[in-house]
Amino acid sequence: MVFGTSKFKCSECGCHFEGIAAEYNCCDIIAPCRCPECGSWHTFPYEESFLRKLLKIEKEPKPDILYKSIWKEIDNE
């Protein structure tokens, strides 16, 4: 099922882009989208918060174990 669009971040090149937010394997997890810059599938949904910008917090959230396991599955295919 397609939920609409979402902002994504590529863990390989750091590119921020908008892509289709679709479910992954019939779950409520958003599937990775291919990065338009480097072509990597190692992407995850990422929404930059207003509070982070306001407080100038430099530390960005990292993809958790869930997306790392999804990337591993995609790489094996």
All heavy atoms as a GROMACS GRO file, in nm:
protein
  624
    1MET      N    1   0.084  -0.116   0.000
    1MET     CA    2   0.000   0.000   0.000
    1MET      C    3   0.089   0.124   0.000
    1MET      O    4   0.192   0.128   0.066
    1MET     CB    5  -0.089   0.001   0.125
    1MET     CG    6  -0.173   0.125   0.136
    1MET     SD    7  -0.259   0.147   0.293
    1MET     CE    8  -0.365   0.007   0.294
    2VAL      N    9   0.046   0.224  -0.072
    2VAL     CA   10   0.119   0.351  -0.077
    2VAL      C   11   0.051   0.449   0.017
    2VAL      O   12  -0.069   0.467   0.014
    2VAL     CB   13   0.122   0.407  -0.221
    2VAL    CG1   14   0.188   0.542  -0.225
    2VAL    CG2   15   0.194   0.311  -0.314
    3PHE      N   16   0.131   0.511   0.105
    3PHE     CA   17   0.079   0.606   0.203
    3PHE      C   18   0.084   0.750   0.153
    3PHE      O   19   0.026   0.838   0.212
    3PHE     CB   20   0.159   0.598   0.333
    3PHE     CG   21   0.159   0.462   0.396
    3PHE    CD1   22   0.277   0.391   0.412
    3PHE    CD2   23   0.042   0.404   0.440
    3PHE    CE1   24   0.278   0.266   0.471
    3PHE    CE2   25   0.041   0.279   0.499
    3PHE     CZ   26   0.159   0.210   0.514
    4GLY      N   27   0.159   0.774   0.050
    4GLY     CA   28   0.180   0.910  -0.001
    4GLY      C   29   0.328   0.932  -0.024
    4GLY      O   30   0.397   0.844  -0.075
    5THR      N   31   0.380   1.045   0.019
    5THR     CA   32   0.523   1.072   0.007
    5THR      C   33   0.583   1.098   0.144
    5THR      O   34   0.512   1.131   0.238
    5THR     CB   35   0.550   1.194  -0.084
    5THR    OG1   36   0.489   1.309  -0.027
    5THR    CG2   37   0.500   1.171  -0.225
    6SER      N   38   0.713   1.082   0.151
    6SER     CA   39   0.786   1.105   0.275
    6SER      C   40   0.924   1.158   0.241
    6SER      O   41   0.973   1.138   0.130
    6SER     CB   42   0.797   0.974   0.353
    6SER     OG   43   0.864   0.994   0.476
    7LYS      N   44   0.986   1.223   0.337
    7LYS     CA   45   1.123   1.267   0.320
    7LYS      C   46   1.214   1.152   0.362
    7LYS      O   47   1.188   1.085   0.462
    7LYS     CB   48   1.152   1.392   0.401
    7LYS     CG   49   1.076   1.511   0.349
    7LYS     CD   50   1.106   1.635   0.427
    7LYS     CE   51   1.025   1.750   0.369
    7LYS     NZ   52   1.047   1.874   0.442
    8PHE      N   53   1.320   1.131   0.286
    8PHE     CA   54   1.416   1.024   0.313
    8PHE      C   55   1.555   1.083   0.324
    8PHE      O   56   1.582   1.192   0.275
    8PHE     CB   57   1.415   0.922   0.198
    8PHE     CG   58   1.294   0.835   0.193
    8PHE    CD1   59   1.180   0.878   0.129
    8PHE    CD2   60   1.294   0.710   0.253
    8PHE    CE1   61   1.067   0.798   0.123
    8PHE    CE2   62   1.182   0.630   0.249
    8PHE     CZ   63   1.068   0.673   0.184
    9LYS      N   64   1.643   1.005   0.385
    9LYS     CA   65   1.784   1.040   0.391
    9LYS      C   66   1.864   0.917   0.351
    9LYS      O   67   1.833   0.806   0.391
    9LYS     CB   68   1.825   1.083   0.532
    9LYS     CG   69   1.971   1.122   0.537
    9LYS     CD   70   2.013   1.173   0.670
    9LYS     CE   71   2.160   1.209   0.664
    9LYS     NZ   72   2.211   1.247   0.792
   10CYS      N   73   1.966   0.938   0.271
   10CYS     CA   74   2.054   0.829   0.227
   10CYS      C   75   2.168   0.816   0.329
   10CYS      O   76   2.233   0.915   0.362
   10CYS     CB   77   2.110   0.859   0.089
   10CYS     SG   78   2.225   0.733   0.029
   11SER      N   79   2.190   0.695   0.377
   11SER     CA   80   2.299   0.675   0.473
   11SER      C   81   2.435   0.667   0.405
   11SER      O   82   2.537   0.675   0.470
   11SER     CB   83   2.274   0.550   0.556
   11SER     OG   84   2.286   0.436   0.476
   12GLU      N   85   2.436   0.652   0.273
   12GLU     CA   86   2.562   0.643   0.200
   12GLU      C   87   2.619   0.781   0.166
   12GLU      O   88   2.734   0.810   0.195
   12GLU     CB   89   2.542   0.562   0.070
   12GLU     CG   90   2.496   0.420   0.091
   12GLU     CD   91   2.601   0.333   0.158
   12GLU    OE1   92   2.720   0.345   0.122
   12GLU    OE2   93   2.564   0.253   0.245
   13CYS      N   94   2.536   0.867   0.104
   13CYS     CA   95   2.587   0.998   0.059
   13CYS      C   96   2.529   1.116   0.137
   13CYS      O   97   2.573   1.229   0.118
   13CYS     CB   98   2.560   1.016  -0.090
   13CYS     SG   99   2.386   1.038  -0.134
   14GLY      N  100   2.429   1.091   0.224
   14GLY     CA  101   2.372   1.197   0.306
   14GLY      C  102   2.267   1.281   0.236
   14GLY      O  103   2.220   1.379   0.292
   15CYS      N  104   2.230   1.244   0.115
   15CYS     CA  105   2.130   1.318   0.038
   15CYS      C  106   1.993   1.313   0.106
   15CYS      O  107   1.951   1.210   0.157
   15CYS     CB  108   2.120   1.257  -0.102
   15CYS     SG  109   1.991   1.324  -0.205
   16HIS      N  110   1.924   1.426   0.109
   16HIS     CA  111   1.786   1.434   0.158
   16HIS      C  112   1.698   1.448   0.034
   16HIS      O  113   1.726   1.530  -0.053
   16HIS     CB  114   1.767   1.557   0.247
   16HIS     CG  115   1.839   1.547   0.377
   16HIS    ND1  116   1.775   1.524   0.495
   16HIS    CD2  117   1.971   1.558   0.408
   16HIS    CE1  118   1.863   1.520   0.593
   16HIS    NE2  119   1.984   1.542   0.542
   17PHE      N  120   1.593   1.367   0.025
   17PHE     CA  121   1.504   1.372  -0.090
   17PHE      C  122   1.365   1.327  -0.051
   17PHE      O  123   1.344   1.271   0.056
   17PHE     CB  124   1.559   1.286  -0.204
   17PHE     CG  125   1.570   1.139  -0.171
   17PHE    CD1  126   1.467   1.050  -0.208
   17PHE    CD2  127   1.679   1.088  -0.104
   17PHE    CE1  128   1.475   0.916  -0.177
   17PHE    CE2  129   1.689   0.953  -0.073
   17PHE     CZ  130   1.586   0.867  -0.110
   18GLU      N  131   1.270   1.352  -0.140
   18GLU     CA  132   1.132   1.309  -0.117
   18GLU      C  133   1.103   1.190  -0.207
   18GLU      O  134   1.142   1.189  -0.324
   18GLU     CB  135   1.036   1.423  -0.147
   18GLU     CG  136   0.896   1.395  -0.098
   18GLU     CD  137   0.811   1.520  -0.093
   18GLU    OE1  138   0.859   1.623  -0.045
   18GLU    OE2  139   0.695   1.510  -0.138
   19GLY      N  140   1.038   1.090  -0.151
   19GLY     CA  141   1.006   0.970  -0.227
   19GLY      C  142   0.872   0.912  -0.187
   19GLY      O  143   0.806   0.962  -0.095
   20ILE      N  144   0.834   0.807  -0.255
   20ILE     CA  145   0.706   0.741  -0.228
   20ILE      C  146   0.715   0.663  -0.098
   20ILE      O  147   0.807   0.584  -0.079
   20ILE     CB  148   0.668   0.648  -0.344
   20ILE    CG1  149   0.644   0.730  -0.470
   20ILE    CG2  150   0.544   0.567  -0.310
   20ILE    CD1  151   0.621   0.649  -0.594
   21ALA      N  152   0.618   0.684  -0.012
   21ALA     CA  153   0.612   0.612   0.116
   21ALA      C  154   0.519   0.492   0.096
   21ALA      O  155   0.398   0.506   0.092
   21ALA     CB  156   0.559   0.702   0.227
   22ALA      N  157   0.579   0.376   0.080
   22ALA     CA  158   0.504   0.252   0.060
   22ALA      C  159   0.536   0.154   0.171
   22ALA      O  160   0.646   0.157   0.227
   22ALA     CB  161   0.538   0.191  -0.076
   23GLU      N  162   0.443   0.066   0.202
   23GLU     CA  163   0.466  -0.031   0.309
   23GLU      C  164   0.569  -0.134   0.266
   23GLU      O  165   0.585  -0.164   0.148
   23GLU     CB  166   0.336  -0.099   0.350
   23GLU     CG  167   0.278  -0.190   0.245
   23GLU     CD  168   0.147  -0.252   0.288
   23GLU    OE1  169   0.077  -0.194   0.372
   23GLU    OE2  170   0.115  -0.358   0.237
   24TYR      N  171   0.640  -0.187   0.363
   24TYR     CA  172   0.742  -0.288   0.339
   24TYR      C  173   0.692  -0.423   0.388
   24TYR      O  174   0.661  -0.438   0.507
   24TYR     CB  175   0.872  -0.249   0.412
   24TYR     CG  176   0.983  -0.349   0.392
   24TYR    CD1  177   1.051  -0.354   0.272
   24TYR    CD2  178   1.017  -0.438   0.492
   24TYR    CE1  179   1.152  -0.445   0.252
   24TYR    CE2  180   1.117  -0.530   0.473
   24TYR     CZ  181   1.185  -0.533   0.353
   24TYR     OH  182   1.285  -0.624   0.334
   25ASN      N  183   0.680  -0.519   0.299
   25ASN     CA  184   0.638  -0.657   0.333
   25ASN      C  185   0.510  -0.662   0.416
   25ASN      O  186   0.504  -0.731   0.517
   25ASN     CB  187   0.749  -0.732   0.404
   25ASN     CG  188   0.859  -0.776   0.312
   25ASN    OD1  189   0.842  -0.773   0.190
   25ASN    ND2  190   0.971  -0.814   0.366
   26CYS      N  191   0.410  -0.588   0.374
   26CYS     CA  192   0.277  -0.587   0.441
   26CYS      C  193   0.286  -0.548   0.588
   26CYS      O  194   0.212  -0.600   0.672
   26CYS     CB  195   0.209  -0.723   0.425
   26CYS     SG  196   0.179  -0.767   0.255
   27CYS      N  197   0.377  -0.459   0.622
   27CYS     CA  198   0.391  -0.408   0.759
   27CYS      C  199   0.369  -0.257   0.757
   27CYS      O  200   0.358  -0.196   0.653
   27CYS     CB  201   0.530  -0.438   0.813
   27CYS     SG  202   0.567  -0.612   0.827
   28ASP      N  203   0.366  -0.197   0.874
   28ASP     CA  204   0.351  -0.052   0.880
   28ASP      C  205   0.486   0.020   0.875
   28ASP      O  206   0.498   0.135   0.913
   28ASP     CB  207   0.274  -0.011   1.005
   28ASP     CG  208   0.343  -0.053   1.133
   28ASP    OD1  209   0.439  -0.132   1.126
   28ASP    OD2  210   0.301  -0.007   1.240
   29ILE      N  211   0.587  -0.047   0.822
   29ILE     CA  212   0.720   0.010   0.806
   29ILE      C  213   0.730   0.068   0.666
   29ILE      O  214   0.684   0.008   0.569
   29ILE     CB  215   0.828  -0.100   0.823
   29ILE    CG1  216   0.817  -0.163   0.961
   29ILE    CG2  217   0.967  -0.045   0.799
   29ILE    CD1  218   0.893  -0.292   0.975
   30ILE      N  219   0.787   0.186   0.653
   30ILE     CA  220   0.804   0.248   0.522
   30ILE      C  221   0.927   0.189   0.454
   30ILE      O  222   1.035   0.185   0.512
   30ILE     CB  223   0.817   0.401   0.535
   30ILE    CG1  224   0.686   0.458   0.591
   30ILE    CG2  225   0.851   0.464   0.401
   30ILE    CD1  226   0.689   0.606   0.615
   31ALA      N  227   0.906   0.142   0.332
   31ALA     CA  228   1.014   0.078   0.256
   31ALA      C  229   1.118   0.182   0.211
   31ALA      O  230   1.082   0.297   0.184
   31ALA     CB  231   0.956   0.010   0.134
   32PRO      N  232   1.245   0.141   0.204
   32PRO     CA  233   1.348   0.232   0.153
   32PRO      C  234   1.322   0.269   0.007
   32PRO      O  235   1.266   0.190  -0.069
   32PRO     CB  236   1.477   0.150   0.164
   32PRO     CG  237   1.448   0.040   0.258
   32PRO     CD  238   1.301   0.013   0.246
   33CYS      N  239   1.362   0.389  -0.033
   33CYS     CA  240   1.355   0.435  -0.173
   33CYS      C  241   1.497   0.447  -0.225
   33CYS      O  242   1.589   0.474  -0.148
   33CYS     CB  243   1.289   0.571  -0.181
   33CYS     SG  244   1.113   0.570  -0.163
   34ARG      N  245   1.513   0.430  -0.354
   34ARG     CA  246   1.647   0.445  -0.413
   34ARG      C  247   1.688   0.592  -0.412
   34ARG      O  248   1.611   0.680  -0.448
   34ARG     CB  249   1.647   0.392  -0.556
   34ARG     CG  250   1.783   0.406  -0.622
   34ARG     CD  251   1.788   0.335  -0.751
   34ARG     NE  252   1.823   0.197  -0.717
   34ARG     CZ  253   1.847   0.105  -0.807
   34ARG    NH1  254   1.836   0.130  -0.934
   34ARG    NH2  255   1.881  -0.016  -0.769
   35CYS      N  256   1.810   0.617  -0.370
   35CYS     CA  257   1.864   0.752  -0.364
   35CYS      C  258   1.883   0.807  -0.505
   35CYS      O  259   1.944   0.741  -0.590
   35CYS     CB  260   1.998   0.753  -0.290
   35CYS     SG  261   2.079   0.914  -0.285
   36PRO      N  262   1.833   0.928  -0.533
   36PRO     CA  263   1.849   0.986  -0.667
   36PRO      C  264   1.993   1.030  -0.697
   36PRO      O  265   2.031   1.044  -0.812
   36PRO     CB  266   1.755   1.106  -0.666
   36PRO     CG  267   1.738   1.142  -0.523
   36PRO     CD  268   1.752   1.014  -0.446
   37GLU      N  269   2.074   1.051  -0.592
   37GLU     CA  270   2.212   1.096  -0.612
   37GLU      C  271   2.308   0.981  -0.641
   37GLU      O  272   2.379   0.983  -0.739
   37GLU     CB  273   2.261   1.172  -0.488
   37GLU     CG  274   2.189   1.302  -0.464
   37GLU     CD  275   2.223   1.407  -0.568
   37GLU    OE1  276   2.339   1.416  -0.610
   37GLU    OE2  277   2.130   1.480  -0.606
   38CYS      N  278   2.309   0.879  -0.552
   38CYS     CA  279   2.408   0.772  -0.566
   38CYS      C  280   2.348   0.638  -0.605
   38CYS      O  281   2.422   0.543  -0.632
   38CYS     CB  282   2.489   0.758  -0.436
   38CYS     SG  283   2.395   0.694  -0.296
   39GLY      N  284   2.215   0.625  -0.605
   39GLY     CA  285   2.150   0.500  -0.646
   39GLY      C  286   2.144   0.395  -0.536
   39GLY      O  287   2.100   0.283  -0.562
   40SER      N  288   2.183   0.428  -0.416
   40SER     CA  289   2.182   0.332  -0.305
   40SER      C  290   2.040   0.310  -0.254
   40SER      O  291   1.955   0.399  -0.258
   40SER     CB  292   2.269   0.386  -0.192
   40SER     OG  293   2.256   0.305  -0.077
   41TRP      N  294   2.015   0.188  -0.204
   41TRP     CA  295   1.888   0.156  -0.139
   41TRP      C  296   1.900   0.175   0.012
   41TRP      O  297   1.805   0.150   0.084
   41TRP     CB  298   1.846   0.012  -0.170
   41TRP     CG  299   1.791  -0.003  -0.307
   41TRP    CD1  300   1.859  -0.046  -0.418
   41TRP    CD2  301   1.658   0.025  -0.352
   41TRP    NE1  302   1.777  -0.046  -0.527
   41TRP    CE2  303   1.652  -0.004  -0.489
   41TRP    CE3  304   1.544   0.072  -0.287
   41TRP    CZ2  305   1.536   0.013  -0.563
   41TRP    CZ3  306   1.429   0.088  -0.362
   41TRP    CH2  307   1.425   0.058  -0.498
   42HIS      N  308   2.014   0.219   0.062
   42HIS     CA  309   2.036   0.237   0.205
   42HIS      C  310   1.980   0.372   0.250
   42HIS      O  311   2.054   0.462   0.288
   42HIS     CB  312   2.184   0.224   0.239
   42HIS     CG  313   2.236   0.086   0.220
   42HIS    ND1  314   2.343   0.038   0.290
   42HIS    CD2  315   2.195  -0.017   0.142
   42HIS    CE1  316   2.367  -0.086   0.255
   42HIS    NE2  317   2.278  -0.120   0.164
   43THR      N  318   1.849   0.384   0.242
   43THR     CA  319   1.779   0.507   0.279
   43THR      C  320   1.676   0.476   0.386
   43THR      O  321   1.636   0.361   0.404
   43THR     CB  322   1.709   0.570   0.158
   43THR    OG1  323   1.611   0.480   0.108
   43THR    CG2  324   1.808   0.604   0.048
   44PHE      N  325   1.635   0.579   0.458
   44PHE     CA  326   1.535   0.563   0.563
   44PHE      C  327   1.453   0.690   0.573
   44PHE      O  328   1.499   0.798   0.535
   44PHE     CB  329   1.602   0.530   0.697
   44PHE     CG  330   1.701   0.633   0.745
   44PHE    CD1  331   1.665   0.728   0.837
   44PHE    CD2  332   1.832   0.632   0.699
   44PHE    CE1  333   1.756   0.823   0.882
   44PHE    CE2  334   1.924   0.724   0.742
   44PHE     CZ  335   1.886   0.821   0.835
   45PRO      N  336   1.326   0.678   0.619
   45PRO     CA  337   1.243   0.797   0.635
   45PRO      C  338   1.306   0.892   0.736
   45PRO      O  339   1.354   0.849   0.840
   45PRO     CB  340   1.110   0.743   0.689
   45PRO     CG  341   1.115   0.597   0.669
   45PRO     CD  342   1.257   0.557   0.657
   46TYR      N  343   1.307   1.018   0.702
   46TYR     CA  344   1.375   1.117   0.786
   46TYR      C  345   1.298   1.247   0.779
   46TYR      O  346   1.275   1.300   0.671
   46TYR     CB  347   1.518   1.138   0.736
   46TYR     CG  348   1.593   1.245   0.810
   46TYR    CD1  349   1.647   1.219   0.934
   46TYR    CD2  350   1.611   1.371   0.755
   46TYR    CE1  351   1.718   1.317   1.003
   46TYR    CE2  352   1.681   1.469   0.822
   46TYR     CZ  353   1.733   1.441   0.946
   46TYR     OH  354   1.802   1.537   1.012
   47GLU      N  355   1.258   1.297   0.891
   47GLU     CA  356   1.189   1.426   0.898
   47GLU      C  357   1.270   1.517   0.989
   47GLU      O  358   1.287   1.488   1.107
   47GLU     CB  359   1.048   1.406   0.953
   47GLU     CG  360   0.959   1.526   0.938
   47GLU     CD  361   0.920   1.555   0.794
   47GLU    OE1  362   0.889   1.462   0.720
   47GLU    OE2  363   0.922   1.674   0.757
   48GLU      N  364   1.322   1.624   0.934
   48GLU     CA  365   1.400   1.717   1.016
   48GLU      C  366   1.302   1.802   1.097
   48GLU      O  367   1.215   1.866   1.041
   48GLU     CB  368   1.487   1.806   0.928
   48GLU     CG  369   1.585   1.886   1.009
   48GLU     CD  370   1.694   1.946   0.924
   48GLU    OE1  371   1.747   1.877   0.838
   48GLU    OE2  372   1.724   2.063   0.948
   49SER      N  373   1.318   1.800   1.225
   49SER     CA  374   1.222   1.869   1.311
   49SER      C  375   1.255   2.018   1.325
   49SER      O  376   1.371   2.059   1.318
   49SER     CB  377   1.219   1.805   1.450
   49SER     OG  378   1.336   1.834   1.521
   50PHE      N  379   1.152   2.094   1.345
   50PHE     CA  380   1.166   2.237   1.367
   50PHE      C  381   1.247   2.264   1.493
   50PHE      O  382   1.332   2.354   1.497
   50PHE     CB  383   1.027   2.302   1.377
   50PHE     CG  384   1.032   2.446   1.416
   50PHE    CD1  385   1.072   2.543   1.324
   50PHE    CD2  386   0.999   2.486   1.544
   50PHE    CE1  387   1.077   2.676   1.360
   50PHE    CE2  388   1.004   2.620   1.580
   50PHE     CZ  389   1.043   2.716   1.487
   51LEU      N  390   1.225   2.183   1.597
   51LEU     CA  391   1.296   2.201   1.724
   51LEU      C  392   1.446   2.179   1.707
   51LEU      O  393   1.526   2.255   1.762
   51LEU     CB  394   1.239   2.105   1.829
   51LEU     CG  395   1.294   2.120   1.970
   51LEU    CD1  396   1.266   2.260   2.024
   51LEU    CD2  397   1.233   2.016   2.062
   52ARG      N  398   1.485   2.078   1.627
   52ARG     CA  399   1.627   2.055   1.603
   52ARG      C  400   1.691   2.175   1.535
   52ARG      O  401   1.802   2.216   1.567
   52ARG     CB  402   1.648   1.931   1.515
   52ARG     CG  403   1.651   1.802   1.589
   52ARG     CD  404   1.666   1.686   1.494
   52ARG     NE  405   1.739   1.726   1.374
   52ARG     CZ  406   1.862   1.687   1.345
   52ARG    NH1  407   1.926   1.607   1.423
   52ARG    NH2  408   1.920   1.725   1.235
   53LYS      N  409   1.620   2.233   1.438
   53LYS     CA  410   1.672   2.352   1.368
   53LYS      C  411   1.682   2.470   1.464
   53LYS      O  412   1.780   2.543   1.464
   53LYS     CB  413   1.581   2.389   1.251
   53LYS     CG  414   1.594   2.300   1.133
   53LYS     CD  415   1.503   2.350   1.022
   53LYS     CE  416   1.511   2.265   0.900
   53LYS     NZ  417   1.422   2.313   0.793
   54LEU      N  418   1.578   2.489   1.545
   54LEU     CA  419   1.573   2.601   1.638
   54LEU      C  420   1.686   2.593   1.740
   54LEU      O  421   1.752   2.692   1.769
   54LEU     CB  422   1.437   2.604   1.709
   54LEU     CG  423   1.412   2.719   1.804
   54LEU    CD1  424   1.404   2.851   1.726
   54LEU    CD2  425   1.284   2.697   1.881
   55LEU      N  426   1.708   2.474   1.795
   55LEU     CA  427   1.812   2.456   1.896
   55LEU      C  428   1.950   2.430   1.836
   55LEU      O  429   2.048   2.415   1.909
   55LEU     CB  430   1.774   2.340   1.990
   55LEU     CG  431   1.645   2.361   2.069
   55LEU    CD1  432   1.613   2.235   2.148
   55LEU    CD2  433   1.656   2.481   2.160
   56LYS      N  434   1.955   2.420   1.703
   56LYS     CA  435   2.080   2.396   1.630
   56LYS      C  436   2.149   2.269   1.681
   56LYS      O  437   2.270   2.267   1.707
   56LYS     CB  438   2.172   2.516   1.637
   56LYS     CG  439   2.112   2.637   1.571
   56LYS     CD  440   2.204   2.756   1.576
   56LYS     CE  441   2.134   2.872   1.506
   56LYS     NZ  442   2.198   2.998   1.527
   57ILE      N  443   2.071   2.164   1.696
   57ILE     CA  444   2.125   2.035   1.739
   57ILE      C  445   2.192   1.970   1.618
   57ILE      O  446   2.128   1.947   1.517
   57ILE     CB  447   2.014   1.945   1.797
   57ILE    CG1  448   1.952   2.012   1.919
   57ILE    CG2  449   2.068   1.807   1.829
   57ILE    CD1  450   1.830   1.942   1.973
   58GLU      N  451   2.319   1.943   1.629
   58GLU     CA  452   2.395   1.888   1.517
   58GLU      C  453   2.378   1.737   1.501
   58GLU      O  454   2.385   1.685   1.392
   58GLU     CB  455   2.544   1.920   1.535
   58GLU     CG  456   2.574   2.068   1.539
   58GLU     CD  457   2.543   2.139   1.409
   58GLU    OE1  458   2.563   2.080   1.302
   58GLU    OE2  459   2.497   2.254   1.415
   59LYS      N  460   2.357   1.668   1.611
   59LYS     CA  461   2.350   1.522   1.606
   59LYS      C  462   2.222   1.477   1.536
   59LYS      O  463   2.112   1.512   1.577
   59LYS     CB  464   2.355   1.465   1.748
   59LYS     CG  465   2.375   1.316   1.753
   59LYS     CD  466   2.394   1.271   1.895
   59LYS     CE  467   2.420   1.122   1.900
   59LYS     NZ  468   2.436   1.075   2.035
   60GLU      N  469   2.236   1.401   1.427
   60GLU     CA  470   2.122   1.352   1.352
   60GLU      C  471   2.087   1.212   1.396
   60GLU      O  472   2.174   1.134   1.437
   60GLU     CB  473   2.153   1.352   1.203
   60GLU     CG  474   2.168   1.489   1.145
   60GLU     CD  475   2.175   1.488   0.995
   60GLU    OE1  476   2.157   1.382   0.933
   60GLU    OE2  477   2.198   1.595   0.938
   61PRO      N  478   1.959   1.174   1.385
   61PRO     CA  479   1.921   1.037   1.419
   61PRO      C  480   1.984   0.939   1.320
   61PRO      O  481   1.998   0.970   1.202
   61PRO     CB  482   1.769   1.038   1.408
   61PRO     CG  483   1.736   1.156   1.326
   61PRO     CD  484   1.845   1.254   1.344
   62LYS      N  485   2.022   0.824   1.368
   62LYS     CA  486   2.081   0.719   1.285
   62LYS      C  487   1.976   0.612   1.258
   62LYS      O  488   1.887   0.591   1.340
   62LYS     CB  489   2.201   0.656   1.357
   62LYS     CG  490   2.309   0.753   1.394
   62LYS     CD  491   2.391   0.790   1.275
   62LYS     CE  492   2.507   0.879   1.318
   62LYS     NZ  493   2.555   0.963   1.217
   63PRO      N  494   1.986   0.544   1.144
   63PRO     CA  495   1.892   0.435   1.119
   63PRO      C  496   1.912   0.326   1.222
   63PRO      O  497   2.025   0.293   1.258
   63PRO     CB  498   1.929   0.387   0.979
   63PRO     CG  499   2.065   0.439   0.953
   63PRO     CD  500   2.082   0.562   1.037
   64ASP      N  501   1.803   0.273   1.271
   64ASP     CA  502   1.814   0.171   1.376
   64ASP      C  503   1.839   0.033   1.315
   64ASP      O  504   1.857   0.018   1.195
   64ASP     CB  505   1.690   0.171   1.464
   64ASP     CG  506   1.562   0.145   1.387
   64ASP    OD1  507   1.569   0.117   1.266
   64ASP    OD2  508   1.456   0.152   1.447
   65ILE      N  509   1.841  -0.066   1.400
   65ILE     CA  510   1.868  -0.204   1.359
   65ILE      C  511   1.766  -0.252   1.256
   65ILE      O  512   1.800  -0.327   1.165
   65ILE     CB  513   1.871  -0.296   1.482
   65ILE    CG1  514   1.989  -0.259   1.571
   65ILE    CG2  515   1.877  -0.442   1.442
   65ILE    CD1  516   1.988  -0.325   1.706
   66LEU      N  517   1.643  -0.203   1.265
   66LEU     CA  518   1.538  -0.244   1.172
   66LEU      C  519   1.577  -0.212   1.028
   66LEU      O  520   1.572  -0.300   0.942
   66LEU     CB  521   1.408  -0.173   1.208
   66LEU     CG  522   1.293  -0.193   1.111
   66LEU    CD1  523   1.247  -0.337   1.114
   66LEU    CD2  524   1.180  -0.101   1.144
   67TYR      N  525   1.617  -0.089   1.000
   67TYR     CA  526   1.651  -0.054   0.862
   67TYR      C  527   1.782  -0.119   0.818
   67TYR      O  528   1.796  -0.153   0.700
   67TYR     CB  529   1.653   0.098   0.841
   67TYR     CG  530   1.515   0.149   0.811
   67TYR    CD1  531   1.433   0.195   0.912
   67TYR    CD2  532   1.463   0.142   0.683
   67TYR    CE1  533   1.304   0.237   0.886
   67TYR    CE2  534   1.334   0.183   0.656
   67TYR     CZ  535   1.255   0.230   0.757
   67TYR     OH  536   1.127   0.269   0.730
   68LYS      N  537   1.873  -0.141   0.908
   68LYS     CA  538   1.996  -0.212   0.871
   68LYS      C  539   1.966  -0.355   0.827
   68LYS      O  540   2.026  -0.406   0.734
   68LYS     CB  541   2.096  -0.208   0.986
   68LYS     CG  542   2.154  -0.069   1.006
   68LYS     CD  543   2.256  -0.065   1.117
   68LYS     CE  544   2.307   0.077   1.133
   68LYS     NZ  545   2.404   0.089   1.239
   69SER      N  546   1.870  -0.420   0.893
   69SER     CA  547   1.833  -0.556   0.853
   69SER      C  548   1.758  -0.555   0.720
   69SER      O  549   1.774  -0.646   0.638
   69SER     CB  550   1.750  -0.624   0.962
   69SER     OG  551   1.628  -0.560   0.981
   70ILE      N  552   1.678  -0.452   0.694
   70ILE     CA  553   1.608  -0.440   0.565
   70ILE      C  554   1.710  -0.420   0.453
   70ILE      O  555   1.702  -0.482   0.347
   70ILE     CB  556   1.507  -0.324   0.568
   70ILE    CG1  557   1.390  -0.358   0.660
   70ILE    CG2  558   1.456  -0.292   0.428
   70ILE    CD1  559   1.294  -0.243   0.684
   71TRP      N  560   1.811  -0.334   0.477
   71TRP     CA  561   1.914  -0.312   0.376
   71TRP      C  562   1.990  -0.440   0.346
   71TRP      O  563   2.023  -0.469   0.231
   71TRP     CB  564   2.012  -0.205   0.420
   71TRP     CG  565   1.952  -0.070   0.443
   71TRP    CD1  566   1.834  -0.022   0.389
   71TRP    CD2  567   2.002   0.033   0.524
   71TRP    NE1  568   1.812   0.105   0.433
   71TRP    CE2  569   1.913   0.142   0.516
   71TRP    CE3  570   2.115   0.047   0.605
   71TRP    CZ2  571   1.932   0.261   0.584
   71TRP    CZ3  572   2.135   0.165   0.673
   71TRP    CH2  573   2.046   0.271   0.662
   72LYS      N  574   2.018  -0.518   0.450
   72LYS     CA  575   2.090  -0.644   0.431
   72LYS      C  576   2.007  -0.738   0.343
   72LYS      O  577   2.060  -0.804   0.254
   72LYS     CB  578   2.119  -0.709   0.567
   72LYS     CG  579   2.210  -0.827   0.561
   72LYS     CD  580   2.244  -0.875   0.700
   72LYS     CE  581   2.341  -0.991   0.695
   72LYS     NZ  582   2.378  -1.036   0.828
   73GLU      N  583   1.876  -0.742   0.368
   73GLU     CA  584   1.787  -0.826   0.288
   73GLU      C  585   1.784  -0.779   0.142
   73GLU      O  586   1.790  -0.860   0.050
   73GLU     CB  587   1.647  -0.821   0.349
   73GLU     CG  588   1.550  -0.917   0.286
   73GLU     CD  589   1.416  -0.913   0.358
   73GLU    OE1  590   1.414  -0.917   0.483
   73GLU    OE2  591   1.314  -0.904   0.289
   74ILE      N  592   1.777  -0.648   0.122
   74ILE     CA  593   1.777  -0.594  -0.015
   74ILE      C  594   1.909  -0.622  -0.085
   74ILE      O  595   1.911  -0.658  -0.204
   74ILE     CB  596   1.748  -0.442  -0.012
   74ILE    CG1  597   1.603  -0.417   0.029
   74ILE    CG2  598   1.777  -0.377  -0.148
   74ILE    CD1  599   1.570  -0.272   0.054
   75ASP      N  600   2.021  -0.608  -0.016
   75ASP     CA  601   2.152  -0.635  -0.074
   75ASP      C  602   2.167  -0.781  -0.116
   75ASP      O  603   2.232  -0.811  -0.216
   75ASP     CB  604   2.264  -0.599   0.025
   75ASP     CG  605   2.277  -0.449   0.046
   75ASP    OD1  606   2.223  -0.371  -0.037
   75ASP    OD2  607   2.340  -0.409   0.146
   76ASN      N  608   2.105  -0.872  -0.041
   76ASN     CA  609   2.113  -1.015  -0.073
   76ASN      C  610   2.031  -1.052  -0.196
   76ASN      O  611   2.057  -1.153  -0.259
   76ASN     CB  612   2.071  -1.100   0.045
   76ASN     CG  613   2.173  -1.097   0.158
   76ASN    OD1  614   2.290  -1.070   0.134
   76ASN    ND2  615   2.128  -1.120   0.280
   77GLU      N  616   1.930  -0.969  -0.227
   77GLU     CA  617   1.848  -0.995  -0.347
   77GLU      C  618   1.919  -0.946  -0.466
   77GLU      O  619   1.958  -0.971  -0.556
   77GLU     CB  620   1.713  -0.924  -0.336
   77GLU     CG  621   1.626  -0.980  -0.230
   77GLU     CD  622   1.497  -0.901  -0.214
   77GLU    OE1  623   1.473  -0.806  -0.290
   77GLU    OE2  624   1.420  -0.935  -0.124
   0.00000   0.00000   0.00000
